[in-house]
Amino acid sequence: MILPLQAGTVTRETFWLVGPVGKAVFYFLAALAVVLFLYGVYDRFARYARGPDDAFERLDDLPGRVASAASTVLSNRNQFDRDLYGGLMHTFIMWGFLTLLIGTTILGIDMDGYRLVTGLLGEEQSFFVGDFYLSYSLIMDALGFLFVVGLGMAIYRRHVVRTDRLWGRHTSLEDGGFVWVLFFLGVGGYLLEGLRILATGFPSFETVSFVGWFVADALRAAGVSQSLATALYPAAWWSHSLLALGFVAWVPYAKPFHMISSFANVVTRDEKAGVRLPGVPADAAPDEIGFTEVEDMSWRQRLDHDACTKCGRCSSVCPAKAAGRPLDPRNVILDLKNYRESVDAGGETKDIVADGGTSVIDSRTMESCMSCMACMDACPVDIEHVPQFTEMNRRLTEMGEMDDNVQETMMDVFQQGNSFGDPERKRPDWVEALDFEVPDARDQEVEYLWYVGDYPSYDERNRRVARSLATILEHSGVSYGILYEDEQNDGNDVRRVGEEGLYEMLAEDNAAAFEACEFEKLVCTDPHSYNTFENEYPELDGVEWNAEGEIDVHHYTQVVQELAETGRIDLSGTELDYTVTYHDPCHLGRMNDEFEAPRDLIRRTGCTLDEMPRNRANSFCCGGGGGGLWMDFDEEPKPSEERLREALEDTDAGSGVEKFVVACPMCMTMYEDGRKTGNFEEEIEVVGLSELLAEAIEAGGRTGPNSGTGTDSTAGTAPADD
């Protein structure tokens, strides 16, 4: 048998000074901690299993999902997103924790596996000696040190800097306690190591344990003798061991469980969550639509709740919260979690969402959501907020508690097929100001079927956007056409305010209109239309238009970029000489990853593009999504006003920015309003990208194959007072 402290043996004794009785007590407590841990984990997952199936497949290609999740978690890339400090902090803590866990496991294998087996076979041996021990000690000390540093960073951020997003009404003692327990475990381990090195007379090989050696030196300098270190060691060992075993037992019952639930959440994520929404079963009764009770929450939605670490990243990027609306995405998720746990424990039941303040979530909170998905994009553990918010909006719709303005708009959509309530026959009136005819795709085969959308068809300011795009398409010579009065509202935002039945009706009507035409590609003016045609129509029961993906769906910026690249639109040599900034629409950028086509087109016009501080996936919503365009809120400041202020004050060009370029008709409406209410009318002009391109074509004097110059078809003119 190898005795660890024999002279010349390069190792250490694990249960030094503990004795046989102490060792037996430790193993009993360890077994108890493991039992409590396993039972807690089992109970948690048993609760998930009691939830109904999720609307989407979550466990297909499980090996691939696990590998992808492991890559995400081990790289900490979600934590690094927009937060270098947080990324480093979490990386140090996670890799330090994993190293210490693996190291403890290796030690257990040696003690309770290898030694036991070799003893039964003849002579007990250990691999915890020599070079292995030295390598082990060096790695454990190095990664353990990073562990303590990371926890120190967390404590500094939470308790010294007091970062706002870490605090809220759901902050409790367990949040700080979780960090402090780990910190004391890390520091306690080094104190224990330092006492052992001092008590054993500073064995020369222990210099590899450089942190422990430093602690031993510090203890000696503080007056701790070798004999005192020996006397203190057992108490320190038991304190450290009991804290560690207590932590193991505590994991499934409090915040530390996120170490398990977060990974499970990333494994079971839906890559299109929020971009597409789950449908409502065809046989669902009105009182079964949306969240009516805890039992309606799917197992994945319950996992979402438990995966929340209260980090507040979702809340810090939420435009509704920034504008003072009564929405905090973190609070909603945690309110649902607390209510579910209360009901599971036999607590009182109540409405999950309603108007009046007696429910778990107030209706005005859900109406505040812009469905911009900033919360989901910022969440490091892939919590899917928006689908759950939509379920609550559906419940409000079924209960007749929809916002009055939204309800009126929904009636307009139902009766007239558009959100303006104007007659369907007026939808193509915008083409009358053009000096060329826009082809009717119902009467002839075309390459591009152009879905114009509500705002470019009925809103006077956005009609100029439509005319500019018509001019561009005409100039390019491509075969295109529109549906004229057969076009209906796309339904994207109708669905997100909770009107699933109306959405399905619109989808059926639009799909039928598409099927009646012969075309190769569908092009949309509005990113909202692009999103729902691309991601939702193909999966809607009873519609399933383009389910096989045989028809390409594009936003107009993608089509125009392709036309420019292939030479069908010539922008070479164009120099508009404006300094501009570009706003990424949520539905085009963050939701569908199209960031470069609009920027490429802006650069082709010769304009100097100065990026917004918050751009691409981190773009800030205009405030119009999720029905926000149809609602009135007391906001200070409005998201559109804040965004324009950002363009004029926080970009590199600052007040030198002349034009605020948008590629979404709803954004156009919101920012034109923000110019007026924020008093920016004299400082910056809001232009559609199609207007900028049409102006560039006109400035270049390029007539193109089928060019025509329409009234108000170019940018550069002041917005109409409408």
N, C-alpha and C positions, 0 to 999 in steps of 0.2 A: 504494500500500500504506500502511496506517495503522501508523505506528511508535508503540507505546504510550507511550514515554517522551518523545516530542517535546513541547516546551513548549506548554502550553495544552490538551493532549489529556487528557480525563478518562477514564482507563483505567489498566491496568497490564499489563506484559508477563509472560506466563505462564512462559516459559522464560528469564527474566532471569538472566544470568550463567552459564547452563548450557552454551550453545554447541551447535553442530550435532552433534558426536560424542556429547555427553552426551544430547542429545535423541534420537538414534538408539538409544542404549543404553536409555534410559527406555522407548521404544516397544517394544523387544525384550522387556524385562522385563515390561512391561504385557501384551503378547500372551501371554507365558508364564504369567503369573498368571491371565489369563482362561481359557487352555486348561486349566490345572490346576483352576480353579473349575468349568468346564463339565463336565470329565471326572468330577470328584468328585460333582457333582449328578446326572449321568447314572448313575453307578455306584450311588448311593443309591437312585434311583427304579427302577433295573433290579432291585435286590434286592427292592423291594416287589412288582414285577411278577411275581417268581418265587413269591410267596406265593399261596395259593388265594384264590378269591373270598370276600368277606365274606358273612355270612348276610343282611345287609340292604343295600338299595340305597344307594350312597354318592355317586353321581354324577348322579342324576336332577336335573332343573332346575338344571343347573350354573351358568347366569348368576345365578339367584336365590341359589344357595348362595354364590357368590363375593361378591355384593353384601352378603349378610347377614354373611359373614365379615369383609369389609372394614369394615362398620359396627362390628362387635364389636372388631376389632383397632385400628382408627384411633381409636375412642373410649376405648379402654383400660378399658372398664367392668368387665371381669373382674378387672383388676388393682386397681381401686378397691374392689372388694367386700371389706368388712371391713378394709381396709388403706389408709387415706388416704395415708400416707407412701409406701407401695409404689406406689400409683397415680400419685402425682405424680412419683416417681422414674422410673418406667417411661415415663410420658408425655413427660417432658423428654428422656430418652434416645432414645426411638423417633422423636419428631418432630424432634429435633435431627439424628439420624442420617439420617432420610429427607431432610431439608432439605439437608444436606451432600452426600448422594448425588445428589439432583436438581441441586444447584448444580454439582457436578463434571461431571455429564452435560451440562448446558447449556454449560459451558465447553468440553467436548469437541466438542459440536455446532458451536460457533463456530469452534474451531481446525481440526477435521478434517472439517468438512462445509461450513459456510457460506463460510469463507475459501477452501477448496479449489475449490468450485463457482464462486464469483465470480471467482477467479483464472483459471480455465479459460475463463470467458466474457469476460475482458478485463482487469478491474482488481480485485485482491483487496480485499475489504472485510471489516469486522467489525461485529457488532451489540453487541459487548462494550465500548461506549463511552457517554459522556454520561449521561443520566438512567437508562438501563437499567443501566449499571454501578453508579451510585450506589444505586439501589434494590436491586440484587443484593447489593452489599456490606453494606448495612444489614441486610437480611434474614438473610444468612449469618452476620453477626456476632451478631445477636440470638439466632437459633435455635442457633447453635453454642455460644453462652454457656450456654443452657439445657441443651444436651447435656453440657457439662463439669460444670455444677451437678448434673445428674442422676447422672452417674458418680461425682461426689464423694459424693453421698448414698448410692450403692450401696457405695462403698468404706467409708464411715463405718459403715453398717449391718453390713457383712460383717466388717470388721477391727477396728473400735473397739468398737461395741456387741456384736459377735459374736452376732447373733440366732441362737438355738438351731436353728431350723428350716433354716437355711442350711448347717448342718454335719452330717456323718454319714459313714458308712463309704464312701460313694461320692464324697465330696468330694475333689477332686484339684487339682493345680496349674492345670489348664485353666480351672477355675471362676474363680479369682482372676485368672488370666492374661487371660482374656477381657475382664474389666472394666478391668484396668490397660492393656491394649493400646489399647482405645478411649479411655481417659483420656489416655494419652500422645499419641494421634492428635489429640484435641481441643486439648490444651494445646500440642502441637507446632505445630499450625496457627496458633495465635495468636502463638507465639514467632516463627515464620517471617514472619508478617504484620508483627509489630512490628519485626523486623530490616529488612524491606523499606522500611517507612515511614521509619525512622530513616536508612537508607542513601540514600534518595532525597530527603532534606532536608525531610521533613514536608510533602508537597503538601497544600494547604489542603482540597482536596475529599476527602481521605482521612479527614477527621473523621467521616464517616458510618460508617467502620469503627471504632466507638468502643472496642471491646475491643482491637483491634490498636493503635490510637492510644495507649491507656493503657499497653500493654506497651512501646511505643516510648518513651514518656515515662519509664517505669520503668527501661528499659535505659539511657537517657541519664543519668538520675539516678544510676545505678549506675556510671557512668564509661565506658560504651561509646560510643566516638566514631563519627562517620559512616563513616570509613574502616574502622574495625574491624568495624562492622556489615556493610559491603560484603564484607569478607574472610570473615566468618563465614557469610554468607548461603548460598553454595553447599553447604557442609557440612550446614547445617541443612536445606536443600532436599532433599538426597539422603537424609538420615536420615529425614525425614518421608515421602518418596516410597517408600523401600524398606519402611518399616514399613507403609504403606498397601497396597502391592502384596503384601507378605507376608500381610497380613490377608485380602485378597481370595482368595489362593491357599489359605489355611488354612480358610476358612469351611466347606467341605463335609466336612472331616475331623475336626471337633471341635465343641465346644459352640456356636460361632457358627451352626452349621447350623440351630439351632432357629429362627432368623429366617425360614427357609423352611419347615421341617417343621411348625412350630407353626401357621403360616397354613394350610398344607395340611390339618392336622388339624382346624382349625376349619371349613374348607370341607366336609370329608367327615364331619362329626359326625352322629350319629344322635340326634335330639331326644328319643327315647324310650329311649336306651341305659340299661340297668340296670332301668328300669321294666318293660321287656319283655326277655326273654332269647332268644337264638337257640335254635332247636330242634336235635335230633340227627337227621341223615338216617335215614330209615327203613331203609335198607340198610346202615347202619354196623355193622361187626362190633364186639364188645366191646373189642377191642384198638385200635379206631380212635376210641373215644369220649373226648373231652377232649384235652388237650395230651399227646401221647405223644412228639413230637419237634418240632424247629424247623419242619419242613415243614407242621405242622398250624396254624401261626399265619398267619392271613389277612394280606393286604397291609395292611389298615387297622390290625391289631394291631401289626404291625411299625412302622408309621408312629407309632403311639402311643408306642412305646419311644423313638424318635428325637426325638419332640416334647418329651419331658420335659426341663425346664430345671433340675431339682434344687432348685426353689424351696422345697420342703417344705411347701407349703400343705396338701396332702392329709394329710401325717403330722400336722400340727399340729391338725387337727380330727378325727382318727380316734379314736373312743371306745375301740376295742380297744387302741390304743397307749397312750392315756391311762390305761387300767386296768392296764397292765403285761402285756397279752397279747403273744405273740411275733409281732406284725404291725406292719409299717411299710409303708404302701402305696407310698411312693416307692421303698423298697429292693426290693420285689417287682418293680416295673416295670423298674428298672435292673438287677436280677439277671437278668431275662429278656433284656434288651437285651445285656448283656455275654456271656451264654451264647450267644445267637444270633450275635453277631459272632465269638465264638470258634469256633463250628462253621463259620461261613462262611469262616473263615480256615484251616480244616482241623484245628481242635482236637478234643479228645476229646469224645465224646458220653456223656451219662448221663441218667438219669430226670429229667424236668422237675420232677415233684412225687412225693414218696414219704415214707414213715415211716422214720426211721433216720439222717438226716443226710448221706447220700451223694448226695442229689439237689440240683438247683438250688434248689428251694423245699421246705421241710419241711412235712409234712402238718399239724402243729399250727399253723403260720402261717396256712394257709388255713382251718382250722377256726375260727380266731379272728375271721374277718370276720363282721360283723353285717349285711352287705348294706344298710346304712343309706344308702349313697351320699353320705355327707358328703364323702368324698374327691373324688368326681366333681363335686359341686357347687362345691367350693372350687378345683378345678383351673382355672387361667386359660386353658389351651390345650385343654380338652375331652378329656383322656385318659379313656378308658373302662375304669376299673379293674375294676369288679364283673363284667362279662361275662367277662373273662379269669380272674378268681378262680373264677368258676363253672365254667369249663372245667377248671380244675385240681381242683375238688371232684368233678366228674364222673369224672375219671381215678381219683381216690382211691376213689370208689364202685365203679368197675369192678374195681379191684385189691383190693377187700375191706378197705380201710384206713380205713373210716369210724369216727368216734368211737363207742365202745361204747354210750353212752347214746342217741346219735342212731340208731344201728343198731337198737336195741331199739324206739325210737319209730317208726321206719319200718316195722318188723314189725307194730306195733300198728295203724298206719294201713292197712297192706296187709290185715290180717286183719279189722279191725273198722271201718275207715273213719274212725277218729279217732285223735288222738295220745295219748289217755288209755288206750287199750286196753280201754275199757268196751264192753259189748254195744251194738249199734246201737239196740236197742229202748229203751235208757235215754236216748237223745238228747233226747226231748221231756219227760223227767220234770220238768224245771224248771217246766213250765206248771201242774203240779198244785197248787202253792201259791197260784195266782191264783184270785180268786172270779168270774172270767169265762172263757169258753172262747176259746182262740186258734184262729181258723179254719184249716182244713186246705186249703191251696191245691191239693192234688191232687184235691179233690172239687168245687171251685167256682171260678168265675172271680173274680179279684181285680185291683185296681189295682196294689197293691204286693205282690210276692213277697219276703218277708223271709227272707234267708239268715242264720240265727242264728250259725252257726260253732261250732267245737269248744269254746272256753273258756266262752262264755256258756251252752253246753249242759251241760257236764260239771263245770266248776270251780265250787265252791260260792260263792266270792266273786263271780265273774263272773255267776252265775245271777241275782244281785240286779240287775246291770246289764240283763240280758235282761228281767227282770220289770218294771223301770222303763220300758224302751222299749215293752214290750207295753202298759203302762198309758197311756203317752203316745199310742200309736197308737189304742188303744181310746177314749181321751178325745176324740181328734180326729174320730172317726167315719169315718175312711177305710176303704176296703175293702182288707183285707190278709190274708195267710195265710202259713203256713210249710210246709215239706216234711216235718216230723216225722222219722221214722226213715229216710226216703229221702235225707236230706242227707248228704253226705260231706265230709271235709276238703277245703278249697279247693285245697290243693297249692302255694300261693305259696312257703312256706318249705321244703316238700319239694323243690321244684325248686332252690331256692338252696343246699341242702346237697349237691346233685349227683344226686339220685334222679330223673332225667328220665323213666325208664320208669314209675315209680310216679306221677309227676305226670301223665303222659299218661293213665294209667288213671283217675285221679281226675277229670281234666277230662272225659273221655268219660262217666263215670257222672253227674257233676253236670250236664253239658250235656243228657244224655238226660232227667234229672229235670226240668230247666227246660223242655225241649221238650214234656214231657207235661202241662205246666200252661198255663193261659190267664191271662196277666197283662200289664200294660203297662210296669211299671218294676220293676227289681230293686234292693232296698235291703239293705245289708250292715251288720252291727254292727261288723265288724272291718275296719280299713283294708287289712290284708293281703289279705283276700278281695276287697275293692273293687278293689284294684290288679290282681290277676290276672284277675278277671272282665272288667274294663274294658279292659285292655291286652294280655293274653296269650291268653285263650281265643279271641278272634276270629281270631288269627293261627296257631293251632296246627294243623298238618296233621292231617287226619282228624277234627278237631273243628270248628274255624272257627265256633263258636257266636257268633251276633250279628255276623257278619263285615260286614254292611251297616250295623250300628249302629242298627237299627230299635228296639231296646229300650234305654232309658236305664238306666245303672247308677249308683247313688248310694251314698254313705256316709250313715248315718242322720242325721248332723248336717245334711247338705244337705237332706234330706227334711223334717226337723222345722223347719228354718229357713223352708222354703217354706210349710209349714203355718202357721207363726206369722205370716208376712207376709200370707197370704191370710185370716187370721182363724179358721182352723179349730182353732187352739190359741190361747187368749187368755192372754197373760202380762202384759197391761197393768196397771200399778200394783203389780206384785209387788215386794216388798222383802225379800229374804232377809237382807240386811245382813251378809253374810260378806265378808271380804277373802280373795280367792282368787288363785291363779296358774294358768296353763294351760300344759300341755306339748304341743307340736306333735308328733304321731306322724310318724315318718319317712315311712311309706307314704301318709299323707294329705296332709301338708304338703310336704315337700321333693320327694317323688316325683310328687305329683299336684296341687300348687299350690292346695290348699284350706286357706286360712288364716283366712278371715273368717267363715264360717258358725258354727264353734264359738264364736268370740269374740262374735258378735252374740247368740247364744243365752245365753251367760253374762251379758251385759249386760242382756238382757231379764228375767233372774231378779231383778235388783236388786243383784246382788253387785258389789263393787268389784274390778275386774280389774287386778292388778298384774303387768306382763309380766316374764317371765324375761329375764335379760340375753342369753341365747342363745335366740332365738325364731325363729319362722317357718322360712325355709330354713336358718337357722343353728342350728336346734334340735339338742340333744345326745341321741343315741340312748339308750334305756333299757337296752340290752344284750341284748334278747330276740330281735332279728331274725337272719335267716340261720341259724336253728337254735340260737342262743345260749340260748334258753329251755330247751333240752334238754341243755345241756352244763354241765360243772363246770370252772371255771377258778380258779386262784389269782390273785385280783384285789385290787389295793389302790390306790384304792378301787374298789368296784363302780360301774359307770356309774349305776346307780339310786341308790346312796348319794351320789355326787357331785352328781347332779341335785337330790336333796332338800336337800342342804347348800346348793346354789346358791339354791334357793327361799327358804331361811330366813336366808341371810346376804348374798346379793348382789342381791336384789330391793330396790326402794325401800322396801317395807313391812317387809322383813327378817323378824324373828321374829313380826311381826304377821300374817303369812300363815297363815290358818286351814285352808284346804283346797287341796289339790293336785289339780287337775281333769285328768282324762285322757279320751280319746275312743277308746281302743284296749284291748281285753281283755288283750292280751299285755302292754301297758304296765301295766295294772292289776296283773297278777300280779307283774311285776318290781318295781314300786314298793311293793307290800305286803311283798314280801320285803326290799326295801331299808330299809323302815321298821324292820323287826325287827333286821336285821343291823347297821344303822347307828345304832340306838338313837334313832330319831326318833318312836317310837310316841306319846309324850306331847306332842310338839311340833306335829305336823301330821297331818291326815287326808287319805287318798287317796280321791277319789270319782270315779265315772264321771259324765260330763256328763249322761247320761240320768237318773241318780239325782238330780242337782241340779235338773233340769227337772221331774221327777216331784214332788219336794219343793215346788218353786215352785207347781205346779198344785194340790197339796193345800193349801198354805198360803193360796192364794187362794180356796179353797173353791169352785173351779169344777168342776162335774160333767161338763160336756161332753155331747155327743150320746149316747155309748155308754160312759160312764165306769164304772170299777170299781176298787175299791181292793184291790190284791193284797198278800199277805204279803211283807214285805221289798221292796216295790215302790218305796220312796222312799229318798232319801239321808238322811244325818243320824244314822244309827245306827253304832255301832262295828263295824269289820270282824270277821267271824267268825274264830275261831281255827281255821283249817283248814290 
